[in-house]
Structures are given as C-alpha cells and as structure tokens.
Amino acid sequence: LRTRRDKGIGPFTGMSCDNILGNGTVFRQAVVSLARMSDPELADWIEKSCSFPNSMVDCIVPATGSKEIEAVRRTGIEDLVPVTHERHRQWVIEDRFCAGRPALEKVGVTFSSDVHAYETMKIRILNGGHQLLANAGEILSVESIAEAMAHPLIGAFFRKVALEEIVPQVPSVPDYTAGAYVDLISERFANPAIVDAVRRVAFDGSSRHPGFLLPSVRQALAASASVDGLALAEAIWAFMCAGKRADGSVIEPNDPNWDSLFEMAQAARFSPKSWLELSQIYGELRHDPEFADPFARWLSMIWDDGLETALSVYLAKNTKSA
C-alpha cells in the first residue's frame, strides 16, 4: 500500500475470508494499526482510501487423510495433500470495493449490506453445532461428524439445542430462515462422503466455545429464554477435557490450553462450578444461576450416570418447562 501510494497507483481492497465475525473490520484495524506504528500518514491514507469489506465463507473441508489421497489417486492424480470439500459453497460479501471488483455474482457470490446476519447464522448454527456434535462424539468414541449425526442421541441433541435454543436468537436472511438453515446444516453434517473427524472439529474448544456457543447463551439469557441444552453442551466439553471417554480410553490433548483445562476439569468432577472459573472463557456467566446451576447439574449427572443418560434426560424434557 505504501508503494502504491508513493507511485500514485491508488488503493486496493483488502479481502478477508477468516472465519470470524466482522473479519473485514478486524483486518482493517490490523492493517491501519500496523501502518500507524511506522508511518502515521500512510495509516491515514489507508483509512481514508482503502476498503475492507466483511465477508462470510462456508464450505466444509475435511482434513486430508488416506481416504482423500486414495480418492484423487483413482482419478489418475498423484497428490499427497489433496484438498477435498463438500458440494455446498457459500460466499457472502459486502459490496464495498474502493477500486472496482470482478463480477463475482456471476460465479455464485451473494452481495449483501448485512453480512453480519449471514455470518451470525453460520457461526451460531454450523460452527456452534459442530461443537455440540464433536464434544459428545469424542466422549462416546464416534469418529466422524456424519457418524455423530447418525447417533440417535447425539444427532437429536444437536437438532434440539439448535432449534429450541440457538435459532430463536438468530436473524433470518433473504435466502432462508434460521430454522430452514438447521435443516440444511443437518443434511450437510450427515453426508457420509465427507469424513470430517470429530477430533479435528473438537480441537481448540477454548477458542471455539467462546466464539461459537457462548454468544447464544448470553443472548438467550438476555431474552429470559432457556439455556438448558447449551449448559449441557458446556458440561459435555468440561467432561471431555478430563481426558477419558465413556469406554475408558484416553482422549489425547486437543487444545492449546489443554493442561489448564485438564486440571480444571478434574477439579470440576467434585466441584462442578469450579469449571466456570475459567473467567477468560465464561466471564460474567459464571455468576448467573440461570446458566451456572443447570451446568453444574448436567456435569454431575455425566460424571455419576454417564453422557448417554444425560443426553436421554435432556431429550425427554419439554424445554418450556425446563
């Protein structure tokens, strides 16, 4: 950007595809702040002249494994790191380009002035739903997201929490309602051709839970709505971090903060609410009885009676009376 400014070429648009809310806004802040550290005038020029549209991208891309390598080999291609993905693809971008843009709408891009609604729906339901499935799947020795969807308790748990506790807090978009999006996601998650490992999806829960599930908890509490299933989801994660599956096998470290999570999870076996003292994750939620009490009840039940019992009890509940 400095070179283009100095040569009079003009600015360009910074396009972020990061899987975070307000990715363009974050990108803009990073670039302008970095420039300001060495050249305040350049920072002012970037802020005034460049654009950083927010965007939302959505396509499930499993990690590369032997199945993917063999699939491309059958087509006559030798590639040790092929990238495979599902058929579904979605890209939503703010139409805010400072120096023109390609006609991306001709290849399926949706331009919208409200990307936030699309990204909220995707992050709350798809990314949040991934955590509902993966943490429970890890405990019950389920290997893939498709297998988790086929599991009679885990798949039903995902749909009940998504429809009853997440969807009411998610705005609809011109293409579909939040409820219809759950149906779309359910179909995509259940696709057996996409072997998306539970362990991959469960990785880094200390970042994914605050970003994908806890915003729904906070919004539901603000609306005086039930968070019973979301509290169960957090209890499932807490139990998973204790490092043992229901069959007694060991869950290997799967988080950058695994050591501290493991220690807190062990303590929470006897004092469930101590898990919520992870203040960098739960913040004020640890003091809210509408969340903390059901969390403690669910975690105790999982330790005492097993996850399958806890899931069965939740699924049998009428949420309105929970």
Residue pairs with C-beta under 8 A, 6 or more apart in sequence:
1 11
1 12
1 31
1 35
1 42
1 45
1 46
1 50
2 35
2 39
2 42
3 9
4 10
4 11
4 12
5 11
5 42
5 45
10 49
10 99
11 45
11 46
11 49
11 50
11 51
11 98
11 99
12 50
12 98
12 99
13 50
13 51
13 52
13 53
13 96
13 97
13 98
13 99
13 101
14 24
14 27
14 28
14 31
14 50
14 51
14 52
15 24
15 52
15 53
15 55
15 93
16 23
16 24
16 26
16 27
16 52
16 54
16 55
17 23
17 55
17 57
18 26
18 27
19 57
19 123
19 127
20 26
20 211
21 116
21 119
21 120
21 123
21 211
22 54
22 116
22 119
23 54
23 55
24 52
24 53
24 54
24 55
24 94
25 52
25 54
27 52
28 47
28 50
28 52
31 46
31 50
31 52
32 43
32 46
32 47
33 43
35 42
35 43
35 46
36 43
49 98
50 98
51 96
51 97
51 98
53 93
53 94
53 95
53 96
53 97
53 115
54 93
54 94
54 115
54 116
54 119
55 91
55 92
55 93
55 94
55 115
56 90
56 91
56 92
56 93
56 115
56 118
56 119
56 122
57 90
57 91
58 88
58 89
58 90
58 91
58 122
58 126
59 85
59 86
59 88
59 89
59 90
60 85
60 86
60 88
60 188
60 194
60 196
61 83
61 84
61 85
61 86
62 68
62 84
62 85
62 194
62 195
62 196
62 197
62 200
63 196
63 197
63 200
64 81
64 82
64 83
64 84
65 195
65 197
67 195
68 82
68 84
69 79
69 80
69 82
71 82
71 84
72 79
72 82
72 84
73 79
85 194
86 188
86 191
86 193
86 194
88 184
88 188
89 108
90 110
90 118
90 122
91 104
91 108
91 109
91 110
92 109
92 110
92 111
92 112
92 115
92 118
92 119
93 104
93 109
93 110
93 111
93 112
93 115
94 111
94 112
94 113
94 115
95 101
95 111
95 112
95 113
104 111
105 111
110 118
110 175
112 118
112 173
112 174
114 173
117 171
117 172
117 173
118 173
120 170
120 171
121 170
121 171
121 172
121 173
121 178
121 181
123 211
123 212
123 215
124 166
124 169
124 170
124 212
124 215
124 216
125 162
125 166
125 167
125 170
125 178
125 181
125 182
125 185
126 185
127 208
127 211
127 212
128 162
128 166
128 212
128 213
128 216
129 158
129 162
129 166
129 182
129 185
129 189
130 145
130 189
130 201
130 208
130 212
131 201
131 202
131 205
131 208
131 209
131 212
131 213
131 233
131 237
132 157
132 158
132 161
132 162
132 213
132 233
133 145
133 148
133 149
133 154
133 155
133 158
133 189
133 198
133 201
134 145
134 148
134 198
134 199
134 201
134 202
135 202
135 205
135 233
135 236
135 237
135 240
136 142
136 148
136 153
136 154
136 157
136 236
136 307
136 311
137 143
137 144
137 145
137 147
137 148
137 151
137 154
137 198
137 202
138 198
138 199
138 202
138 240
138 245
138 251
138 254
139 236
139 239
139 240
139 245
139 246
139 251
139 307
140 151
140 153
140 154
140 245
140 246
140 307
140 308
141 245
141 246
141 247
141 249
142 148
142 151
142 154
142 198
143 197
143 198
144 195
144 196
144 197
144 198
145 189
145 194
145 196
145 197
145 198
145 201
146 189
146 190
146 191
146 192
146 194
146 195
146 196
147 198
148 154
148 155
148 158
148 189
148 198
149 155
149 158
149 186
149 189
149 190
150 190
153 308
153 311
153 312
153 315
154 311
155 186
155 190
156 311
156 315
157 229
157 232
157 311
157 314
157 315
158 186
158 189
159 182
159 186
160 229
160 314
160 315
160 319
161 229
161 230
161 232
161 233
162 182
162 185
163 179
163 182
164 226
164 229
164 319
165 216
165 220
165 225
165 226
165 227
165 228
165 229
165 230
165 319
166 178
166 216
166 230
167 178
167 179
167 182
168 220
168 223
168 225
169 216
169 219
169 220
169 223
169 225
170 178
170 181
171 178
172 178
176 184
188 194
199 254
202 240
202 254
203 254
203 255
204 254
204 255
204 256
205 237
205 240
205 241
205 254
205 255
205 261
206 255
206 256
206 257
206 261
206 278
206 281
209 234
209 237
209 281
210 281
213 230
213 233
213 234
214 281
214 282
214 285
216 227
216 230
217 227
217 230
217 231
217 234
217 285
217 291
218 285
220 226
220 227
220 230
221 227
221 285
221 288
221 290
221 291
226 319
226 320
226 322
227 290
227 291
227 294
228 294
228 314
228 317
228 319
228 322
229 314
229 319
230 291
231 291
231 294
231 295
231 298
232 294
232 295
232 298
232 310
232 311
232 314
234 275
234 295
235 272
235 295
235 298
235 299
235 302
235 310
236 298
236 302
236 307
236 310
238 264
238 265
238 268
238 272
238 275
238 299
239 265
239 299
239 302
239 303
239 307
240 251
240 265
241 255
241 258
241 261
241 262
241 264
241 265
242 262
242 265
242 266
242 268
242 269
243 250
243 251
243 262
243 265
244 250
244 251
245 251
246 306
246 307
246 308
253 259
253 262
255 261
261 278
264 274
264 275
264 277
264 278
265 275
267 274
267 275
268 274
268 275
268 299
269 303
272 295
272 296
272 297
272 299
272 300
273 286
273 292
273 295
273 296
275 295
275 299
276 282
276 285
276 286
276 292
276 295
277 286
279 286
285 291
285 292
286 292
294 322
298 310
298 314
301 309
301 310
301 313
302 310
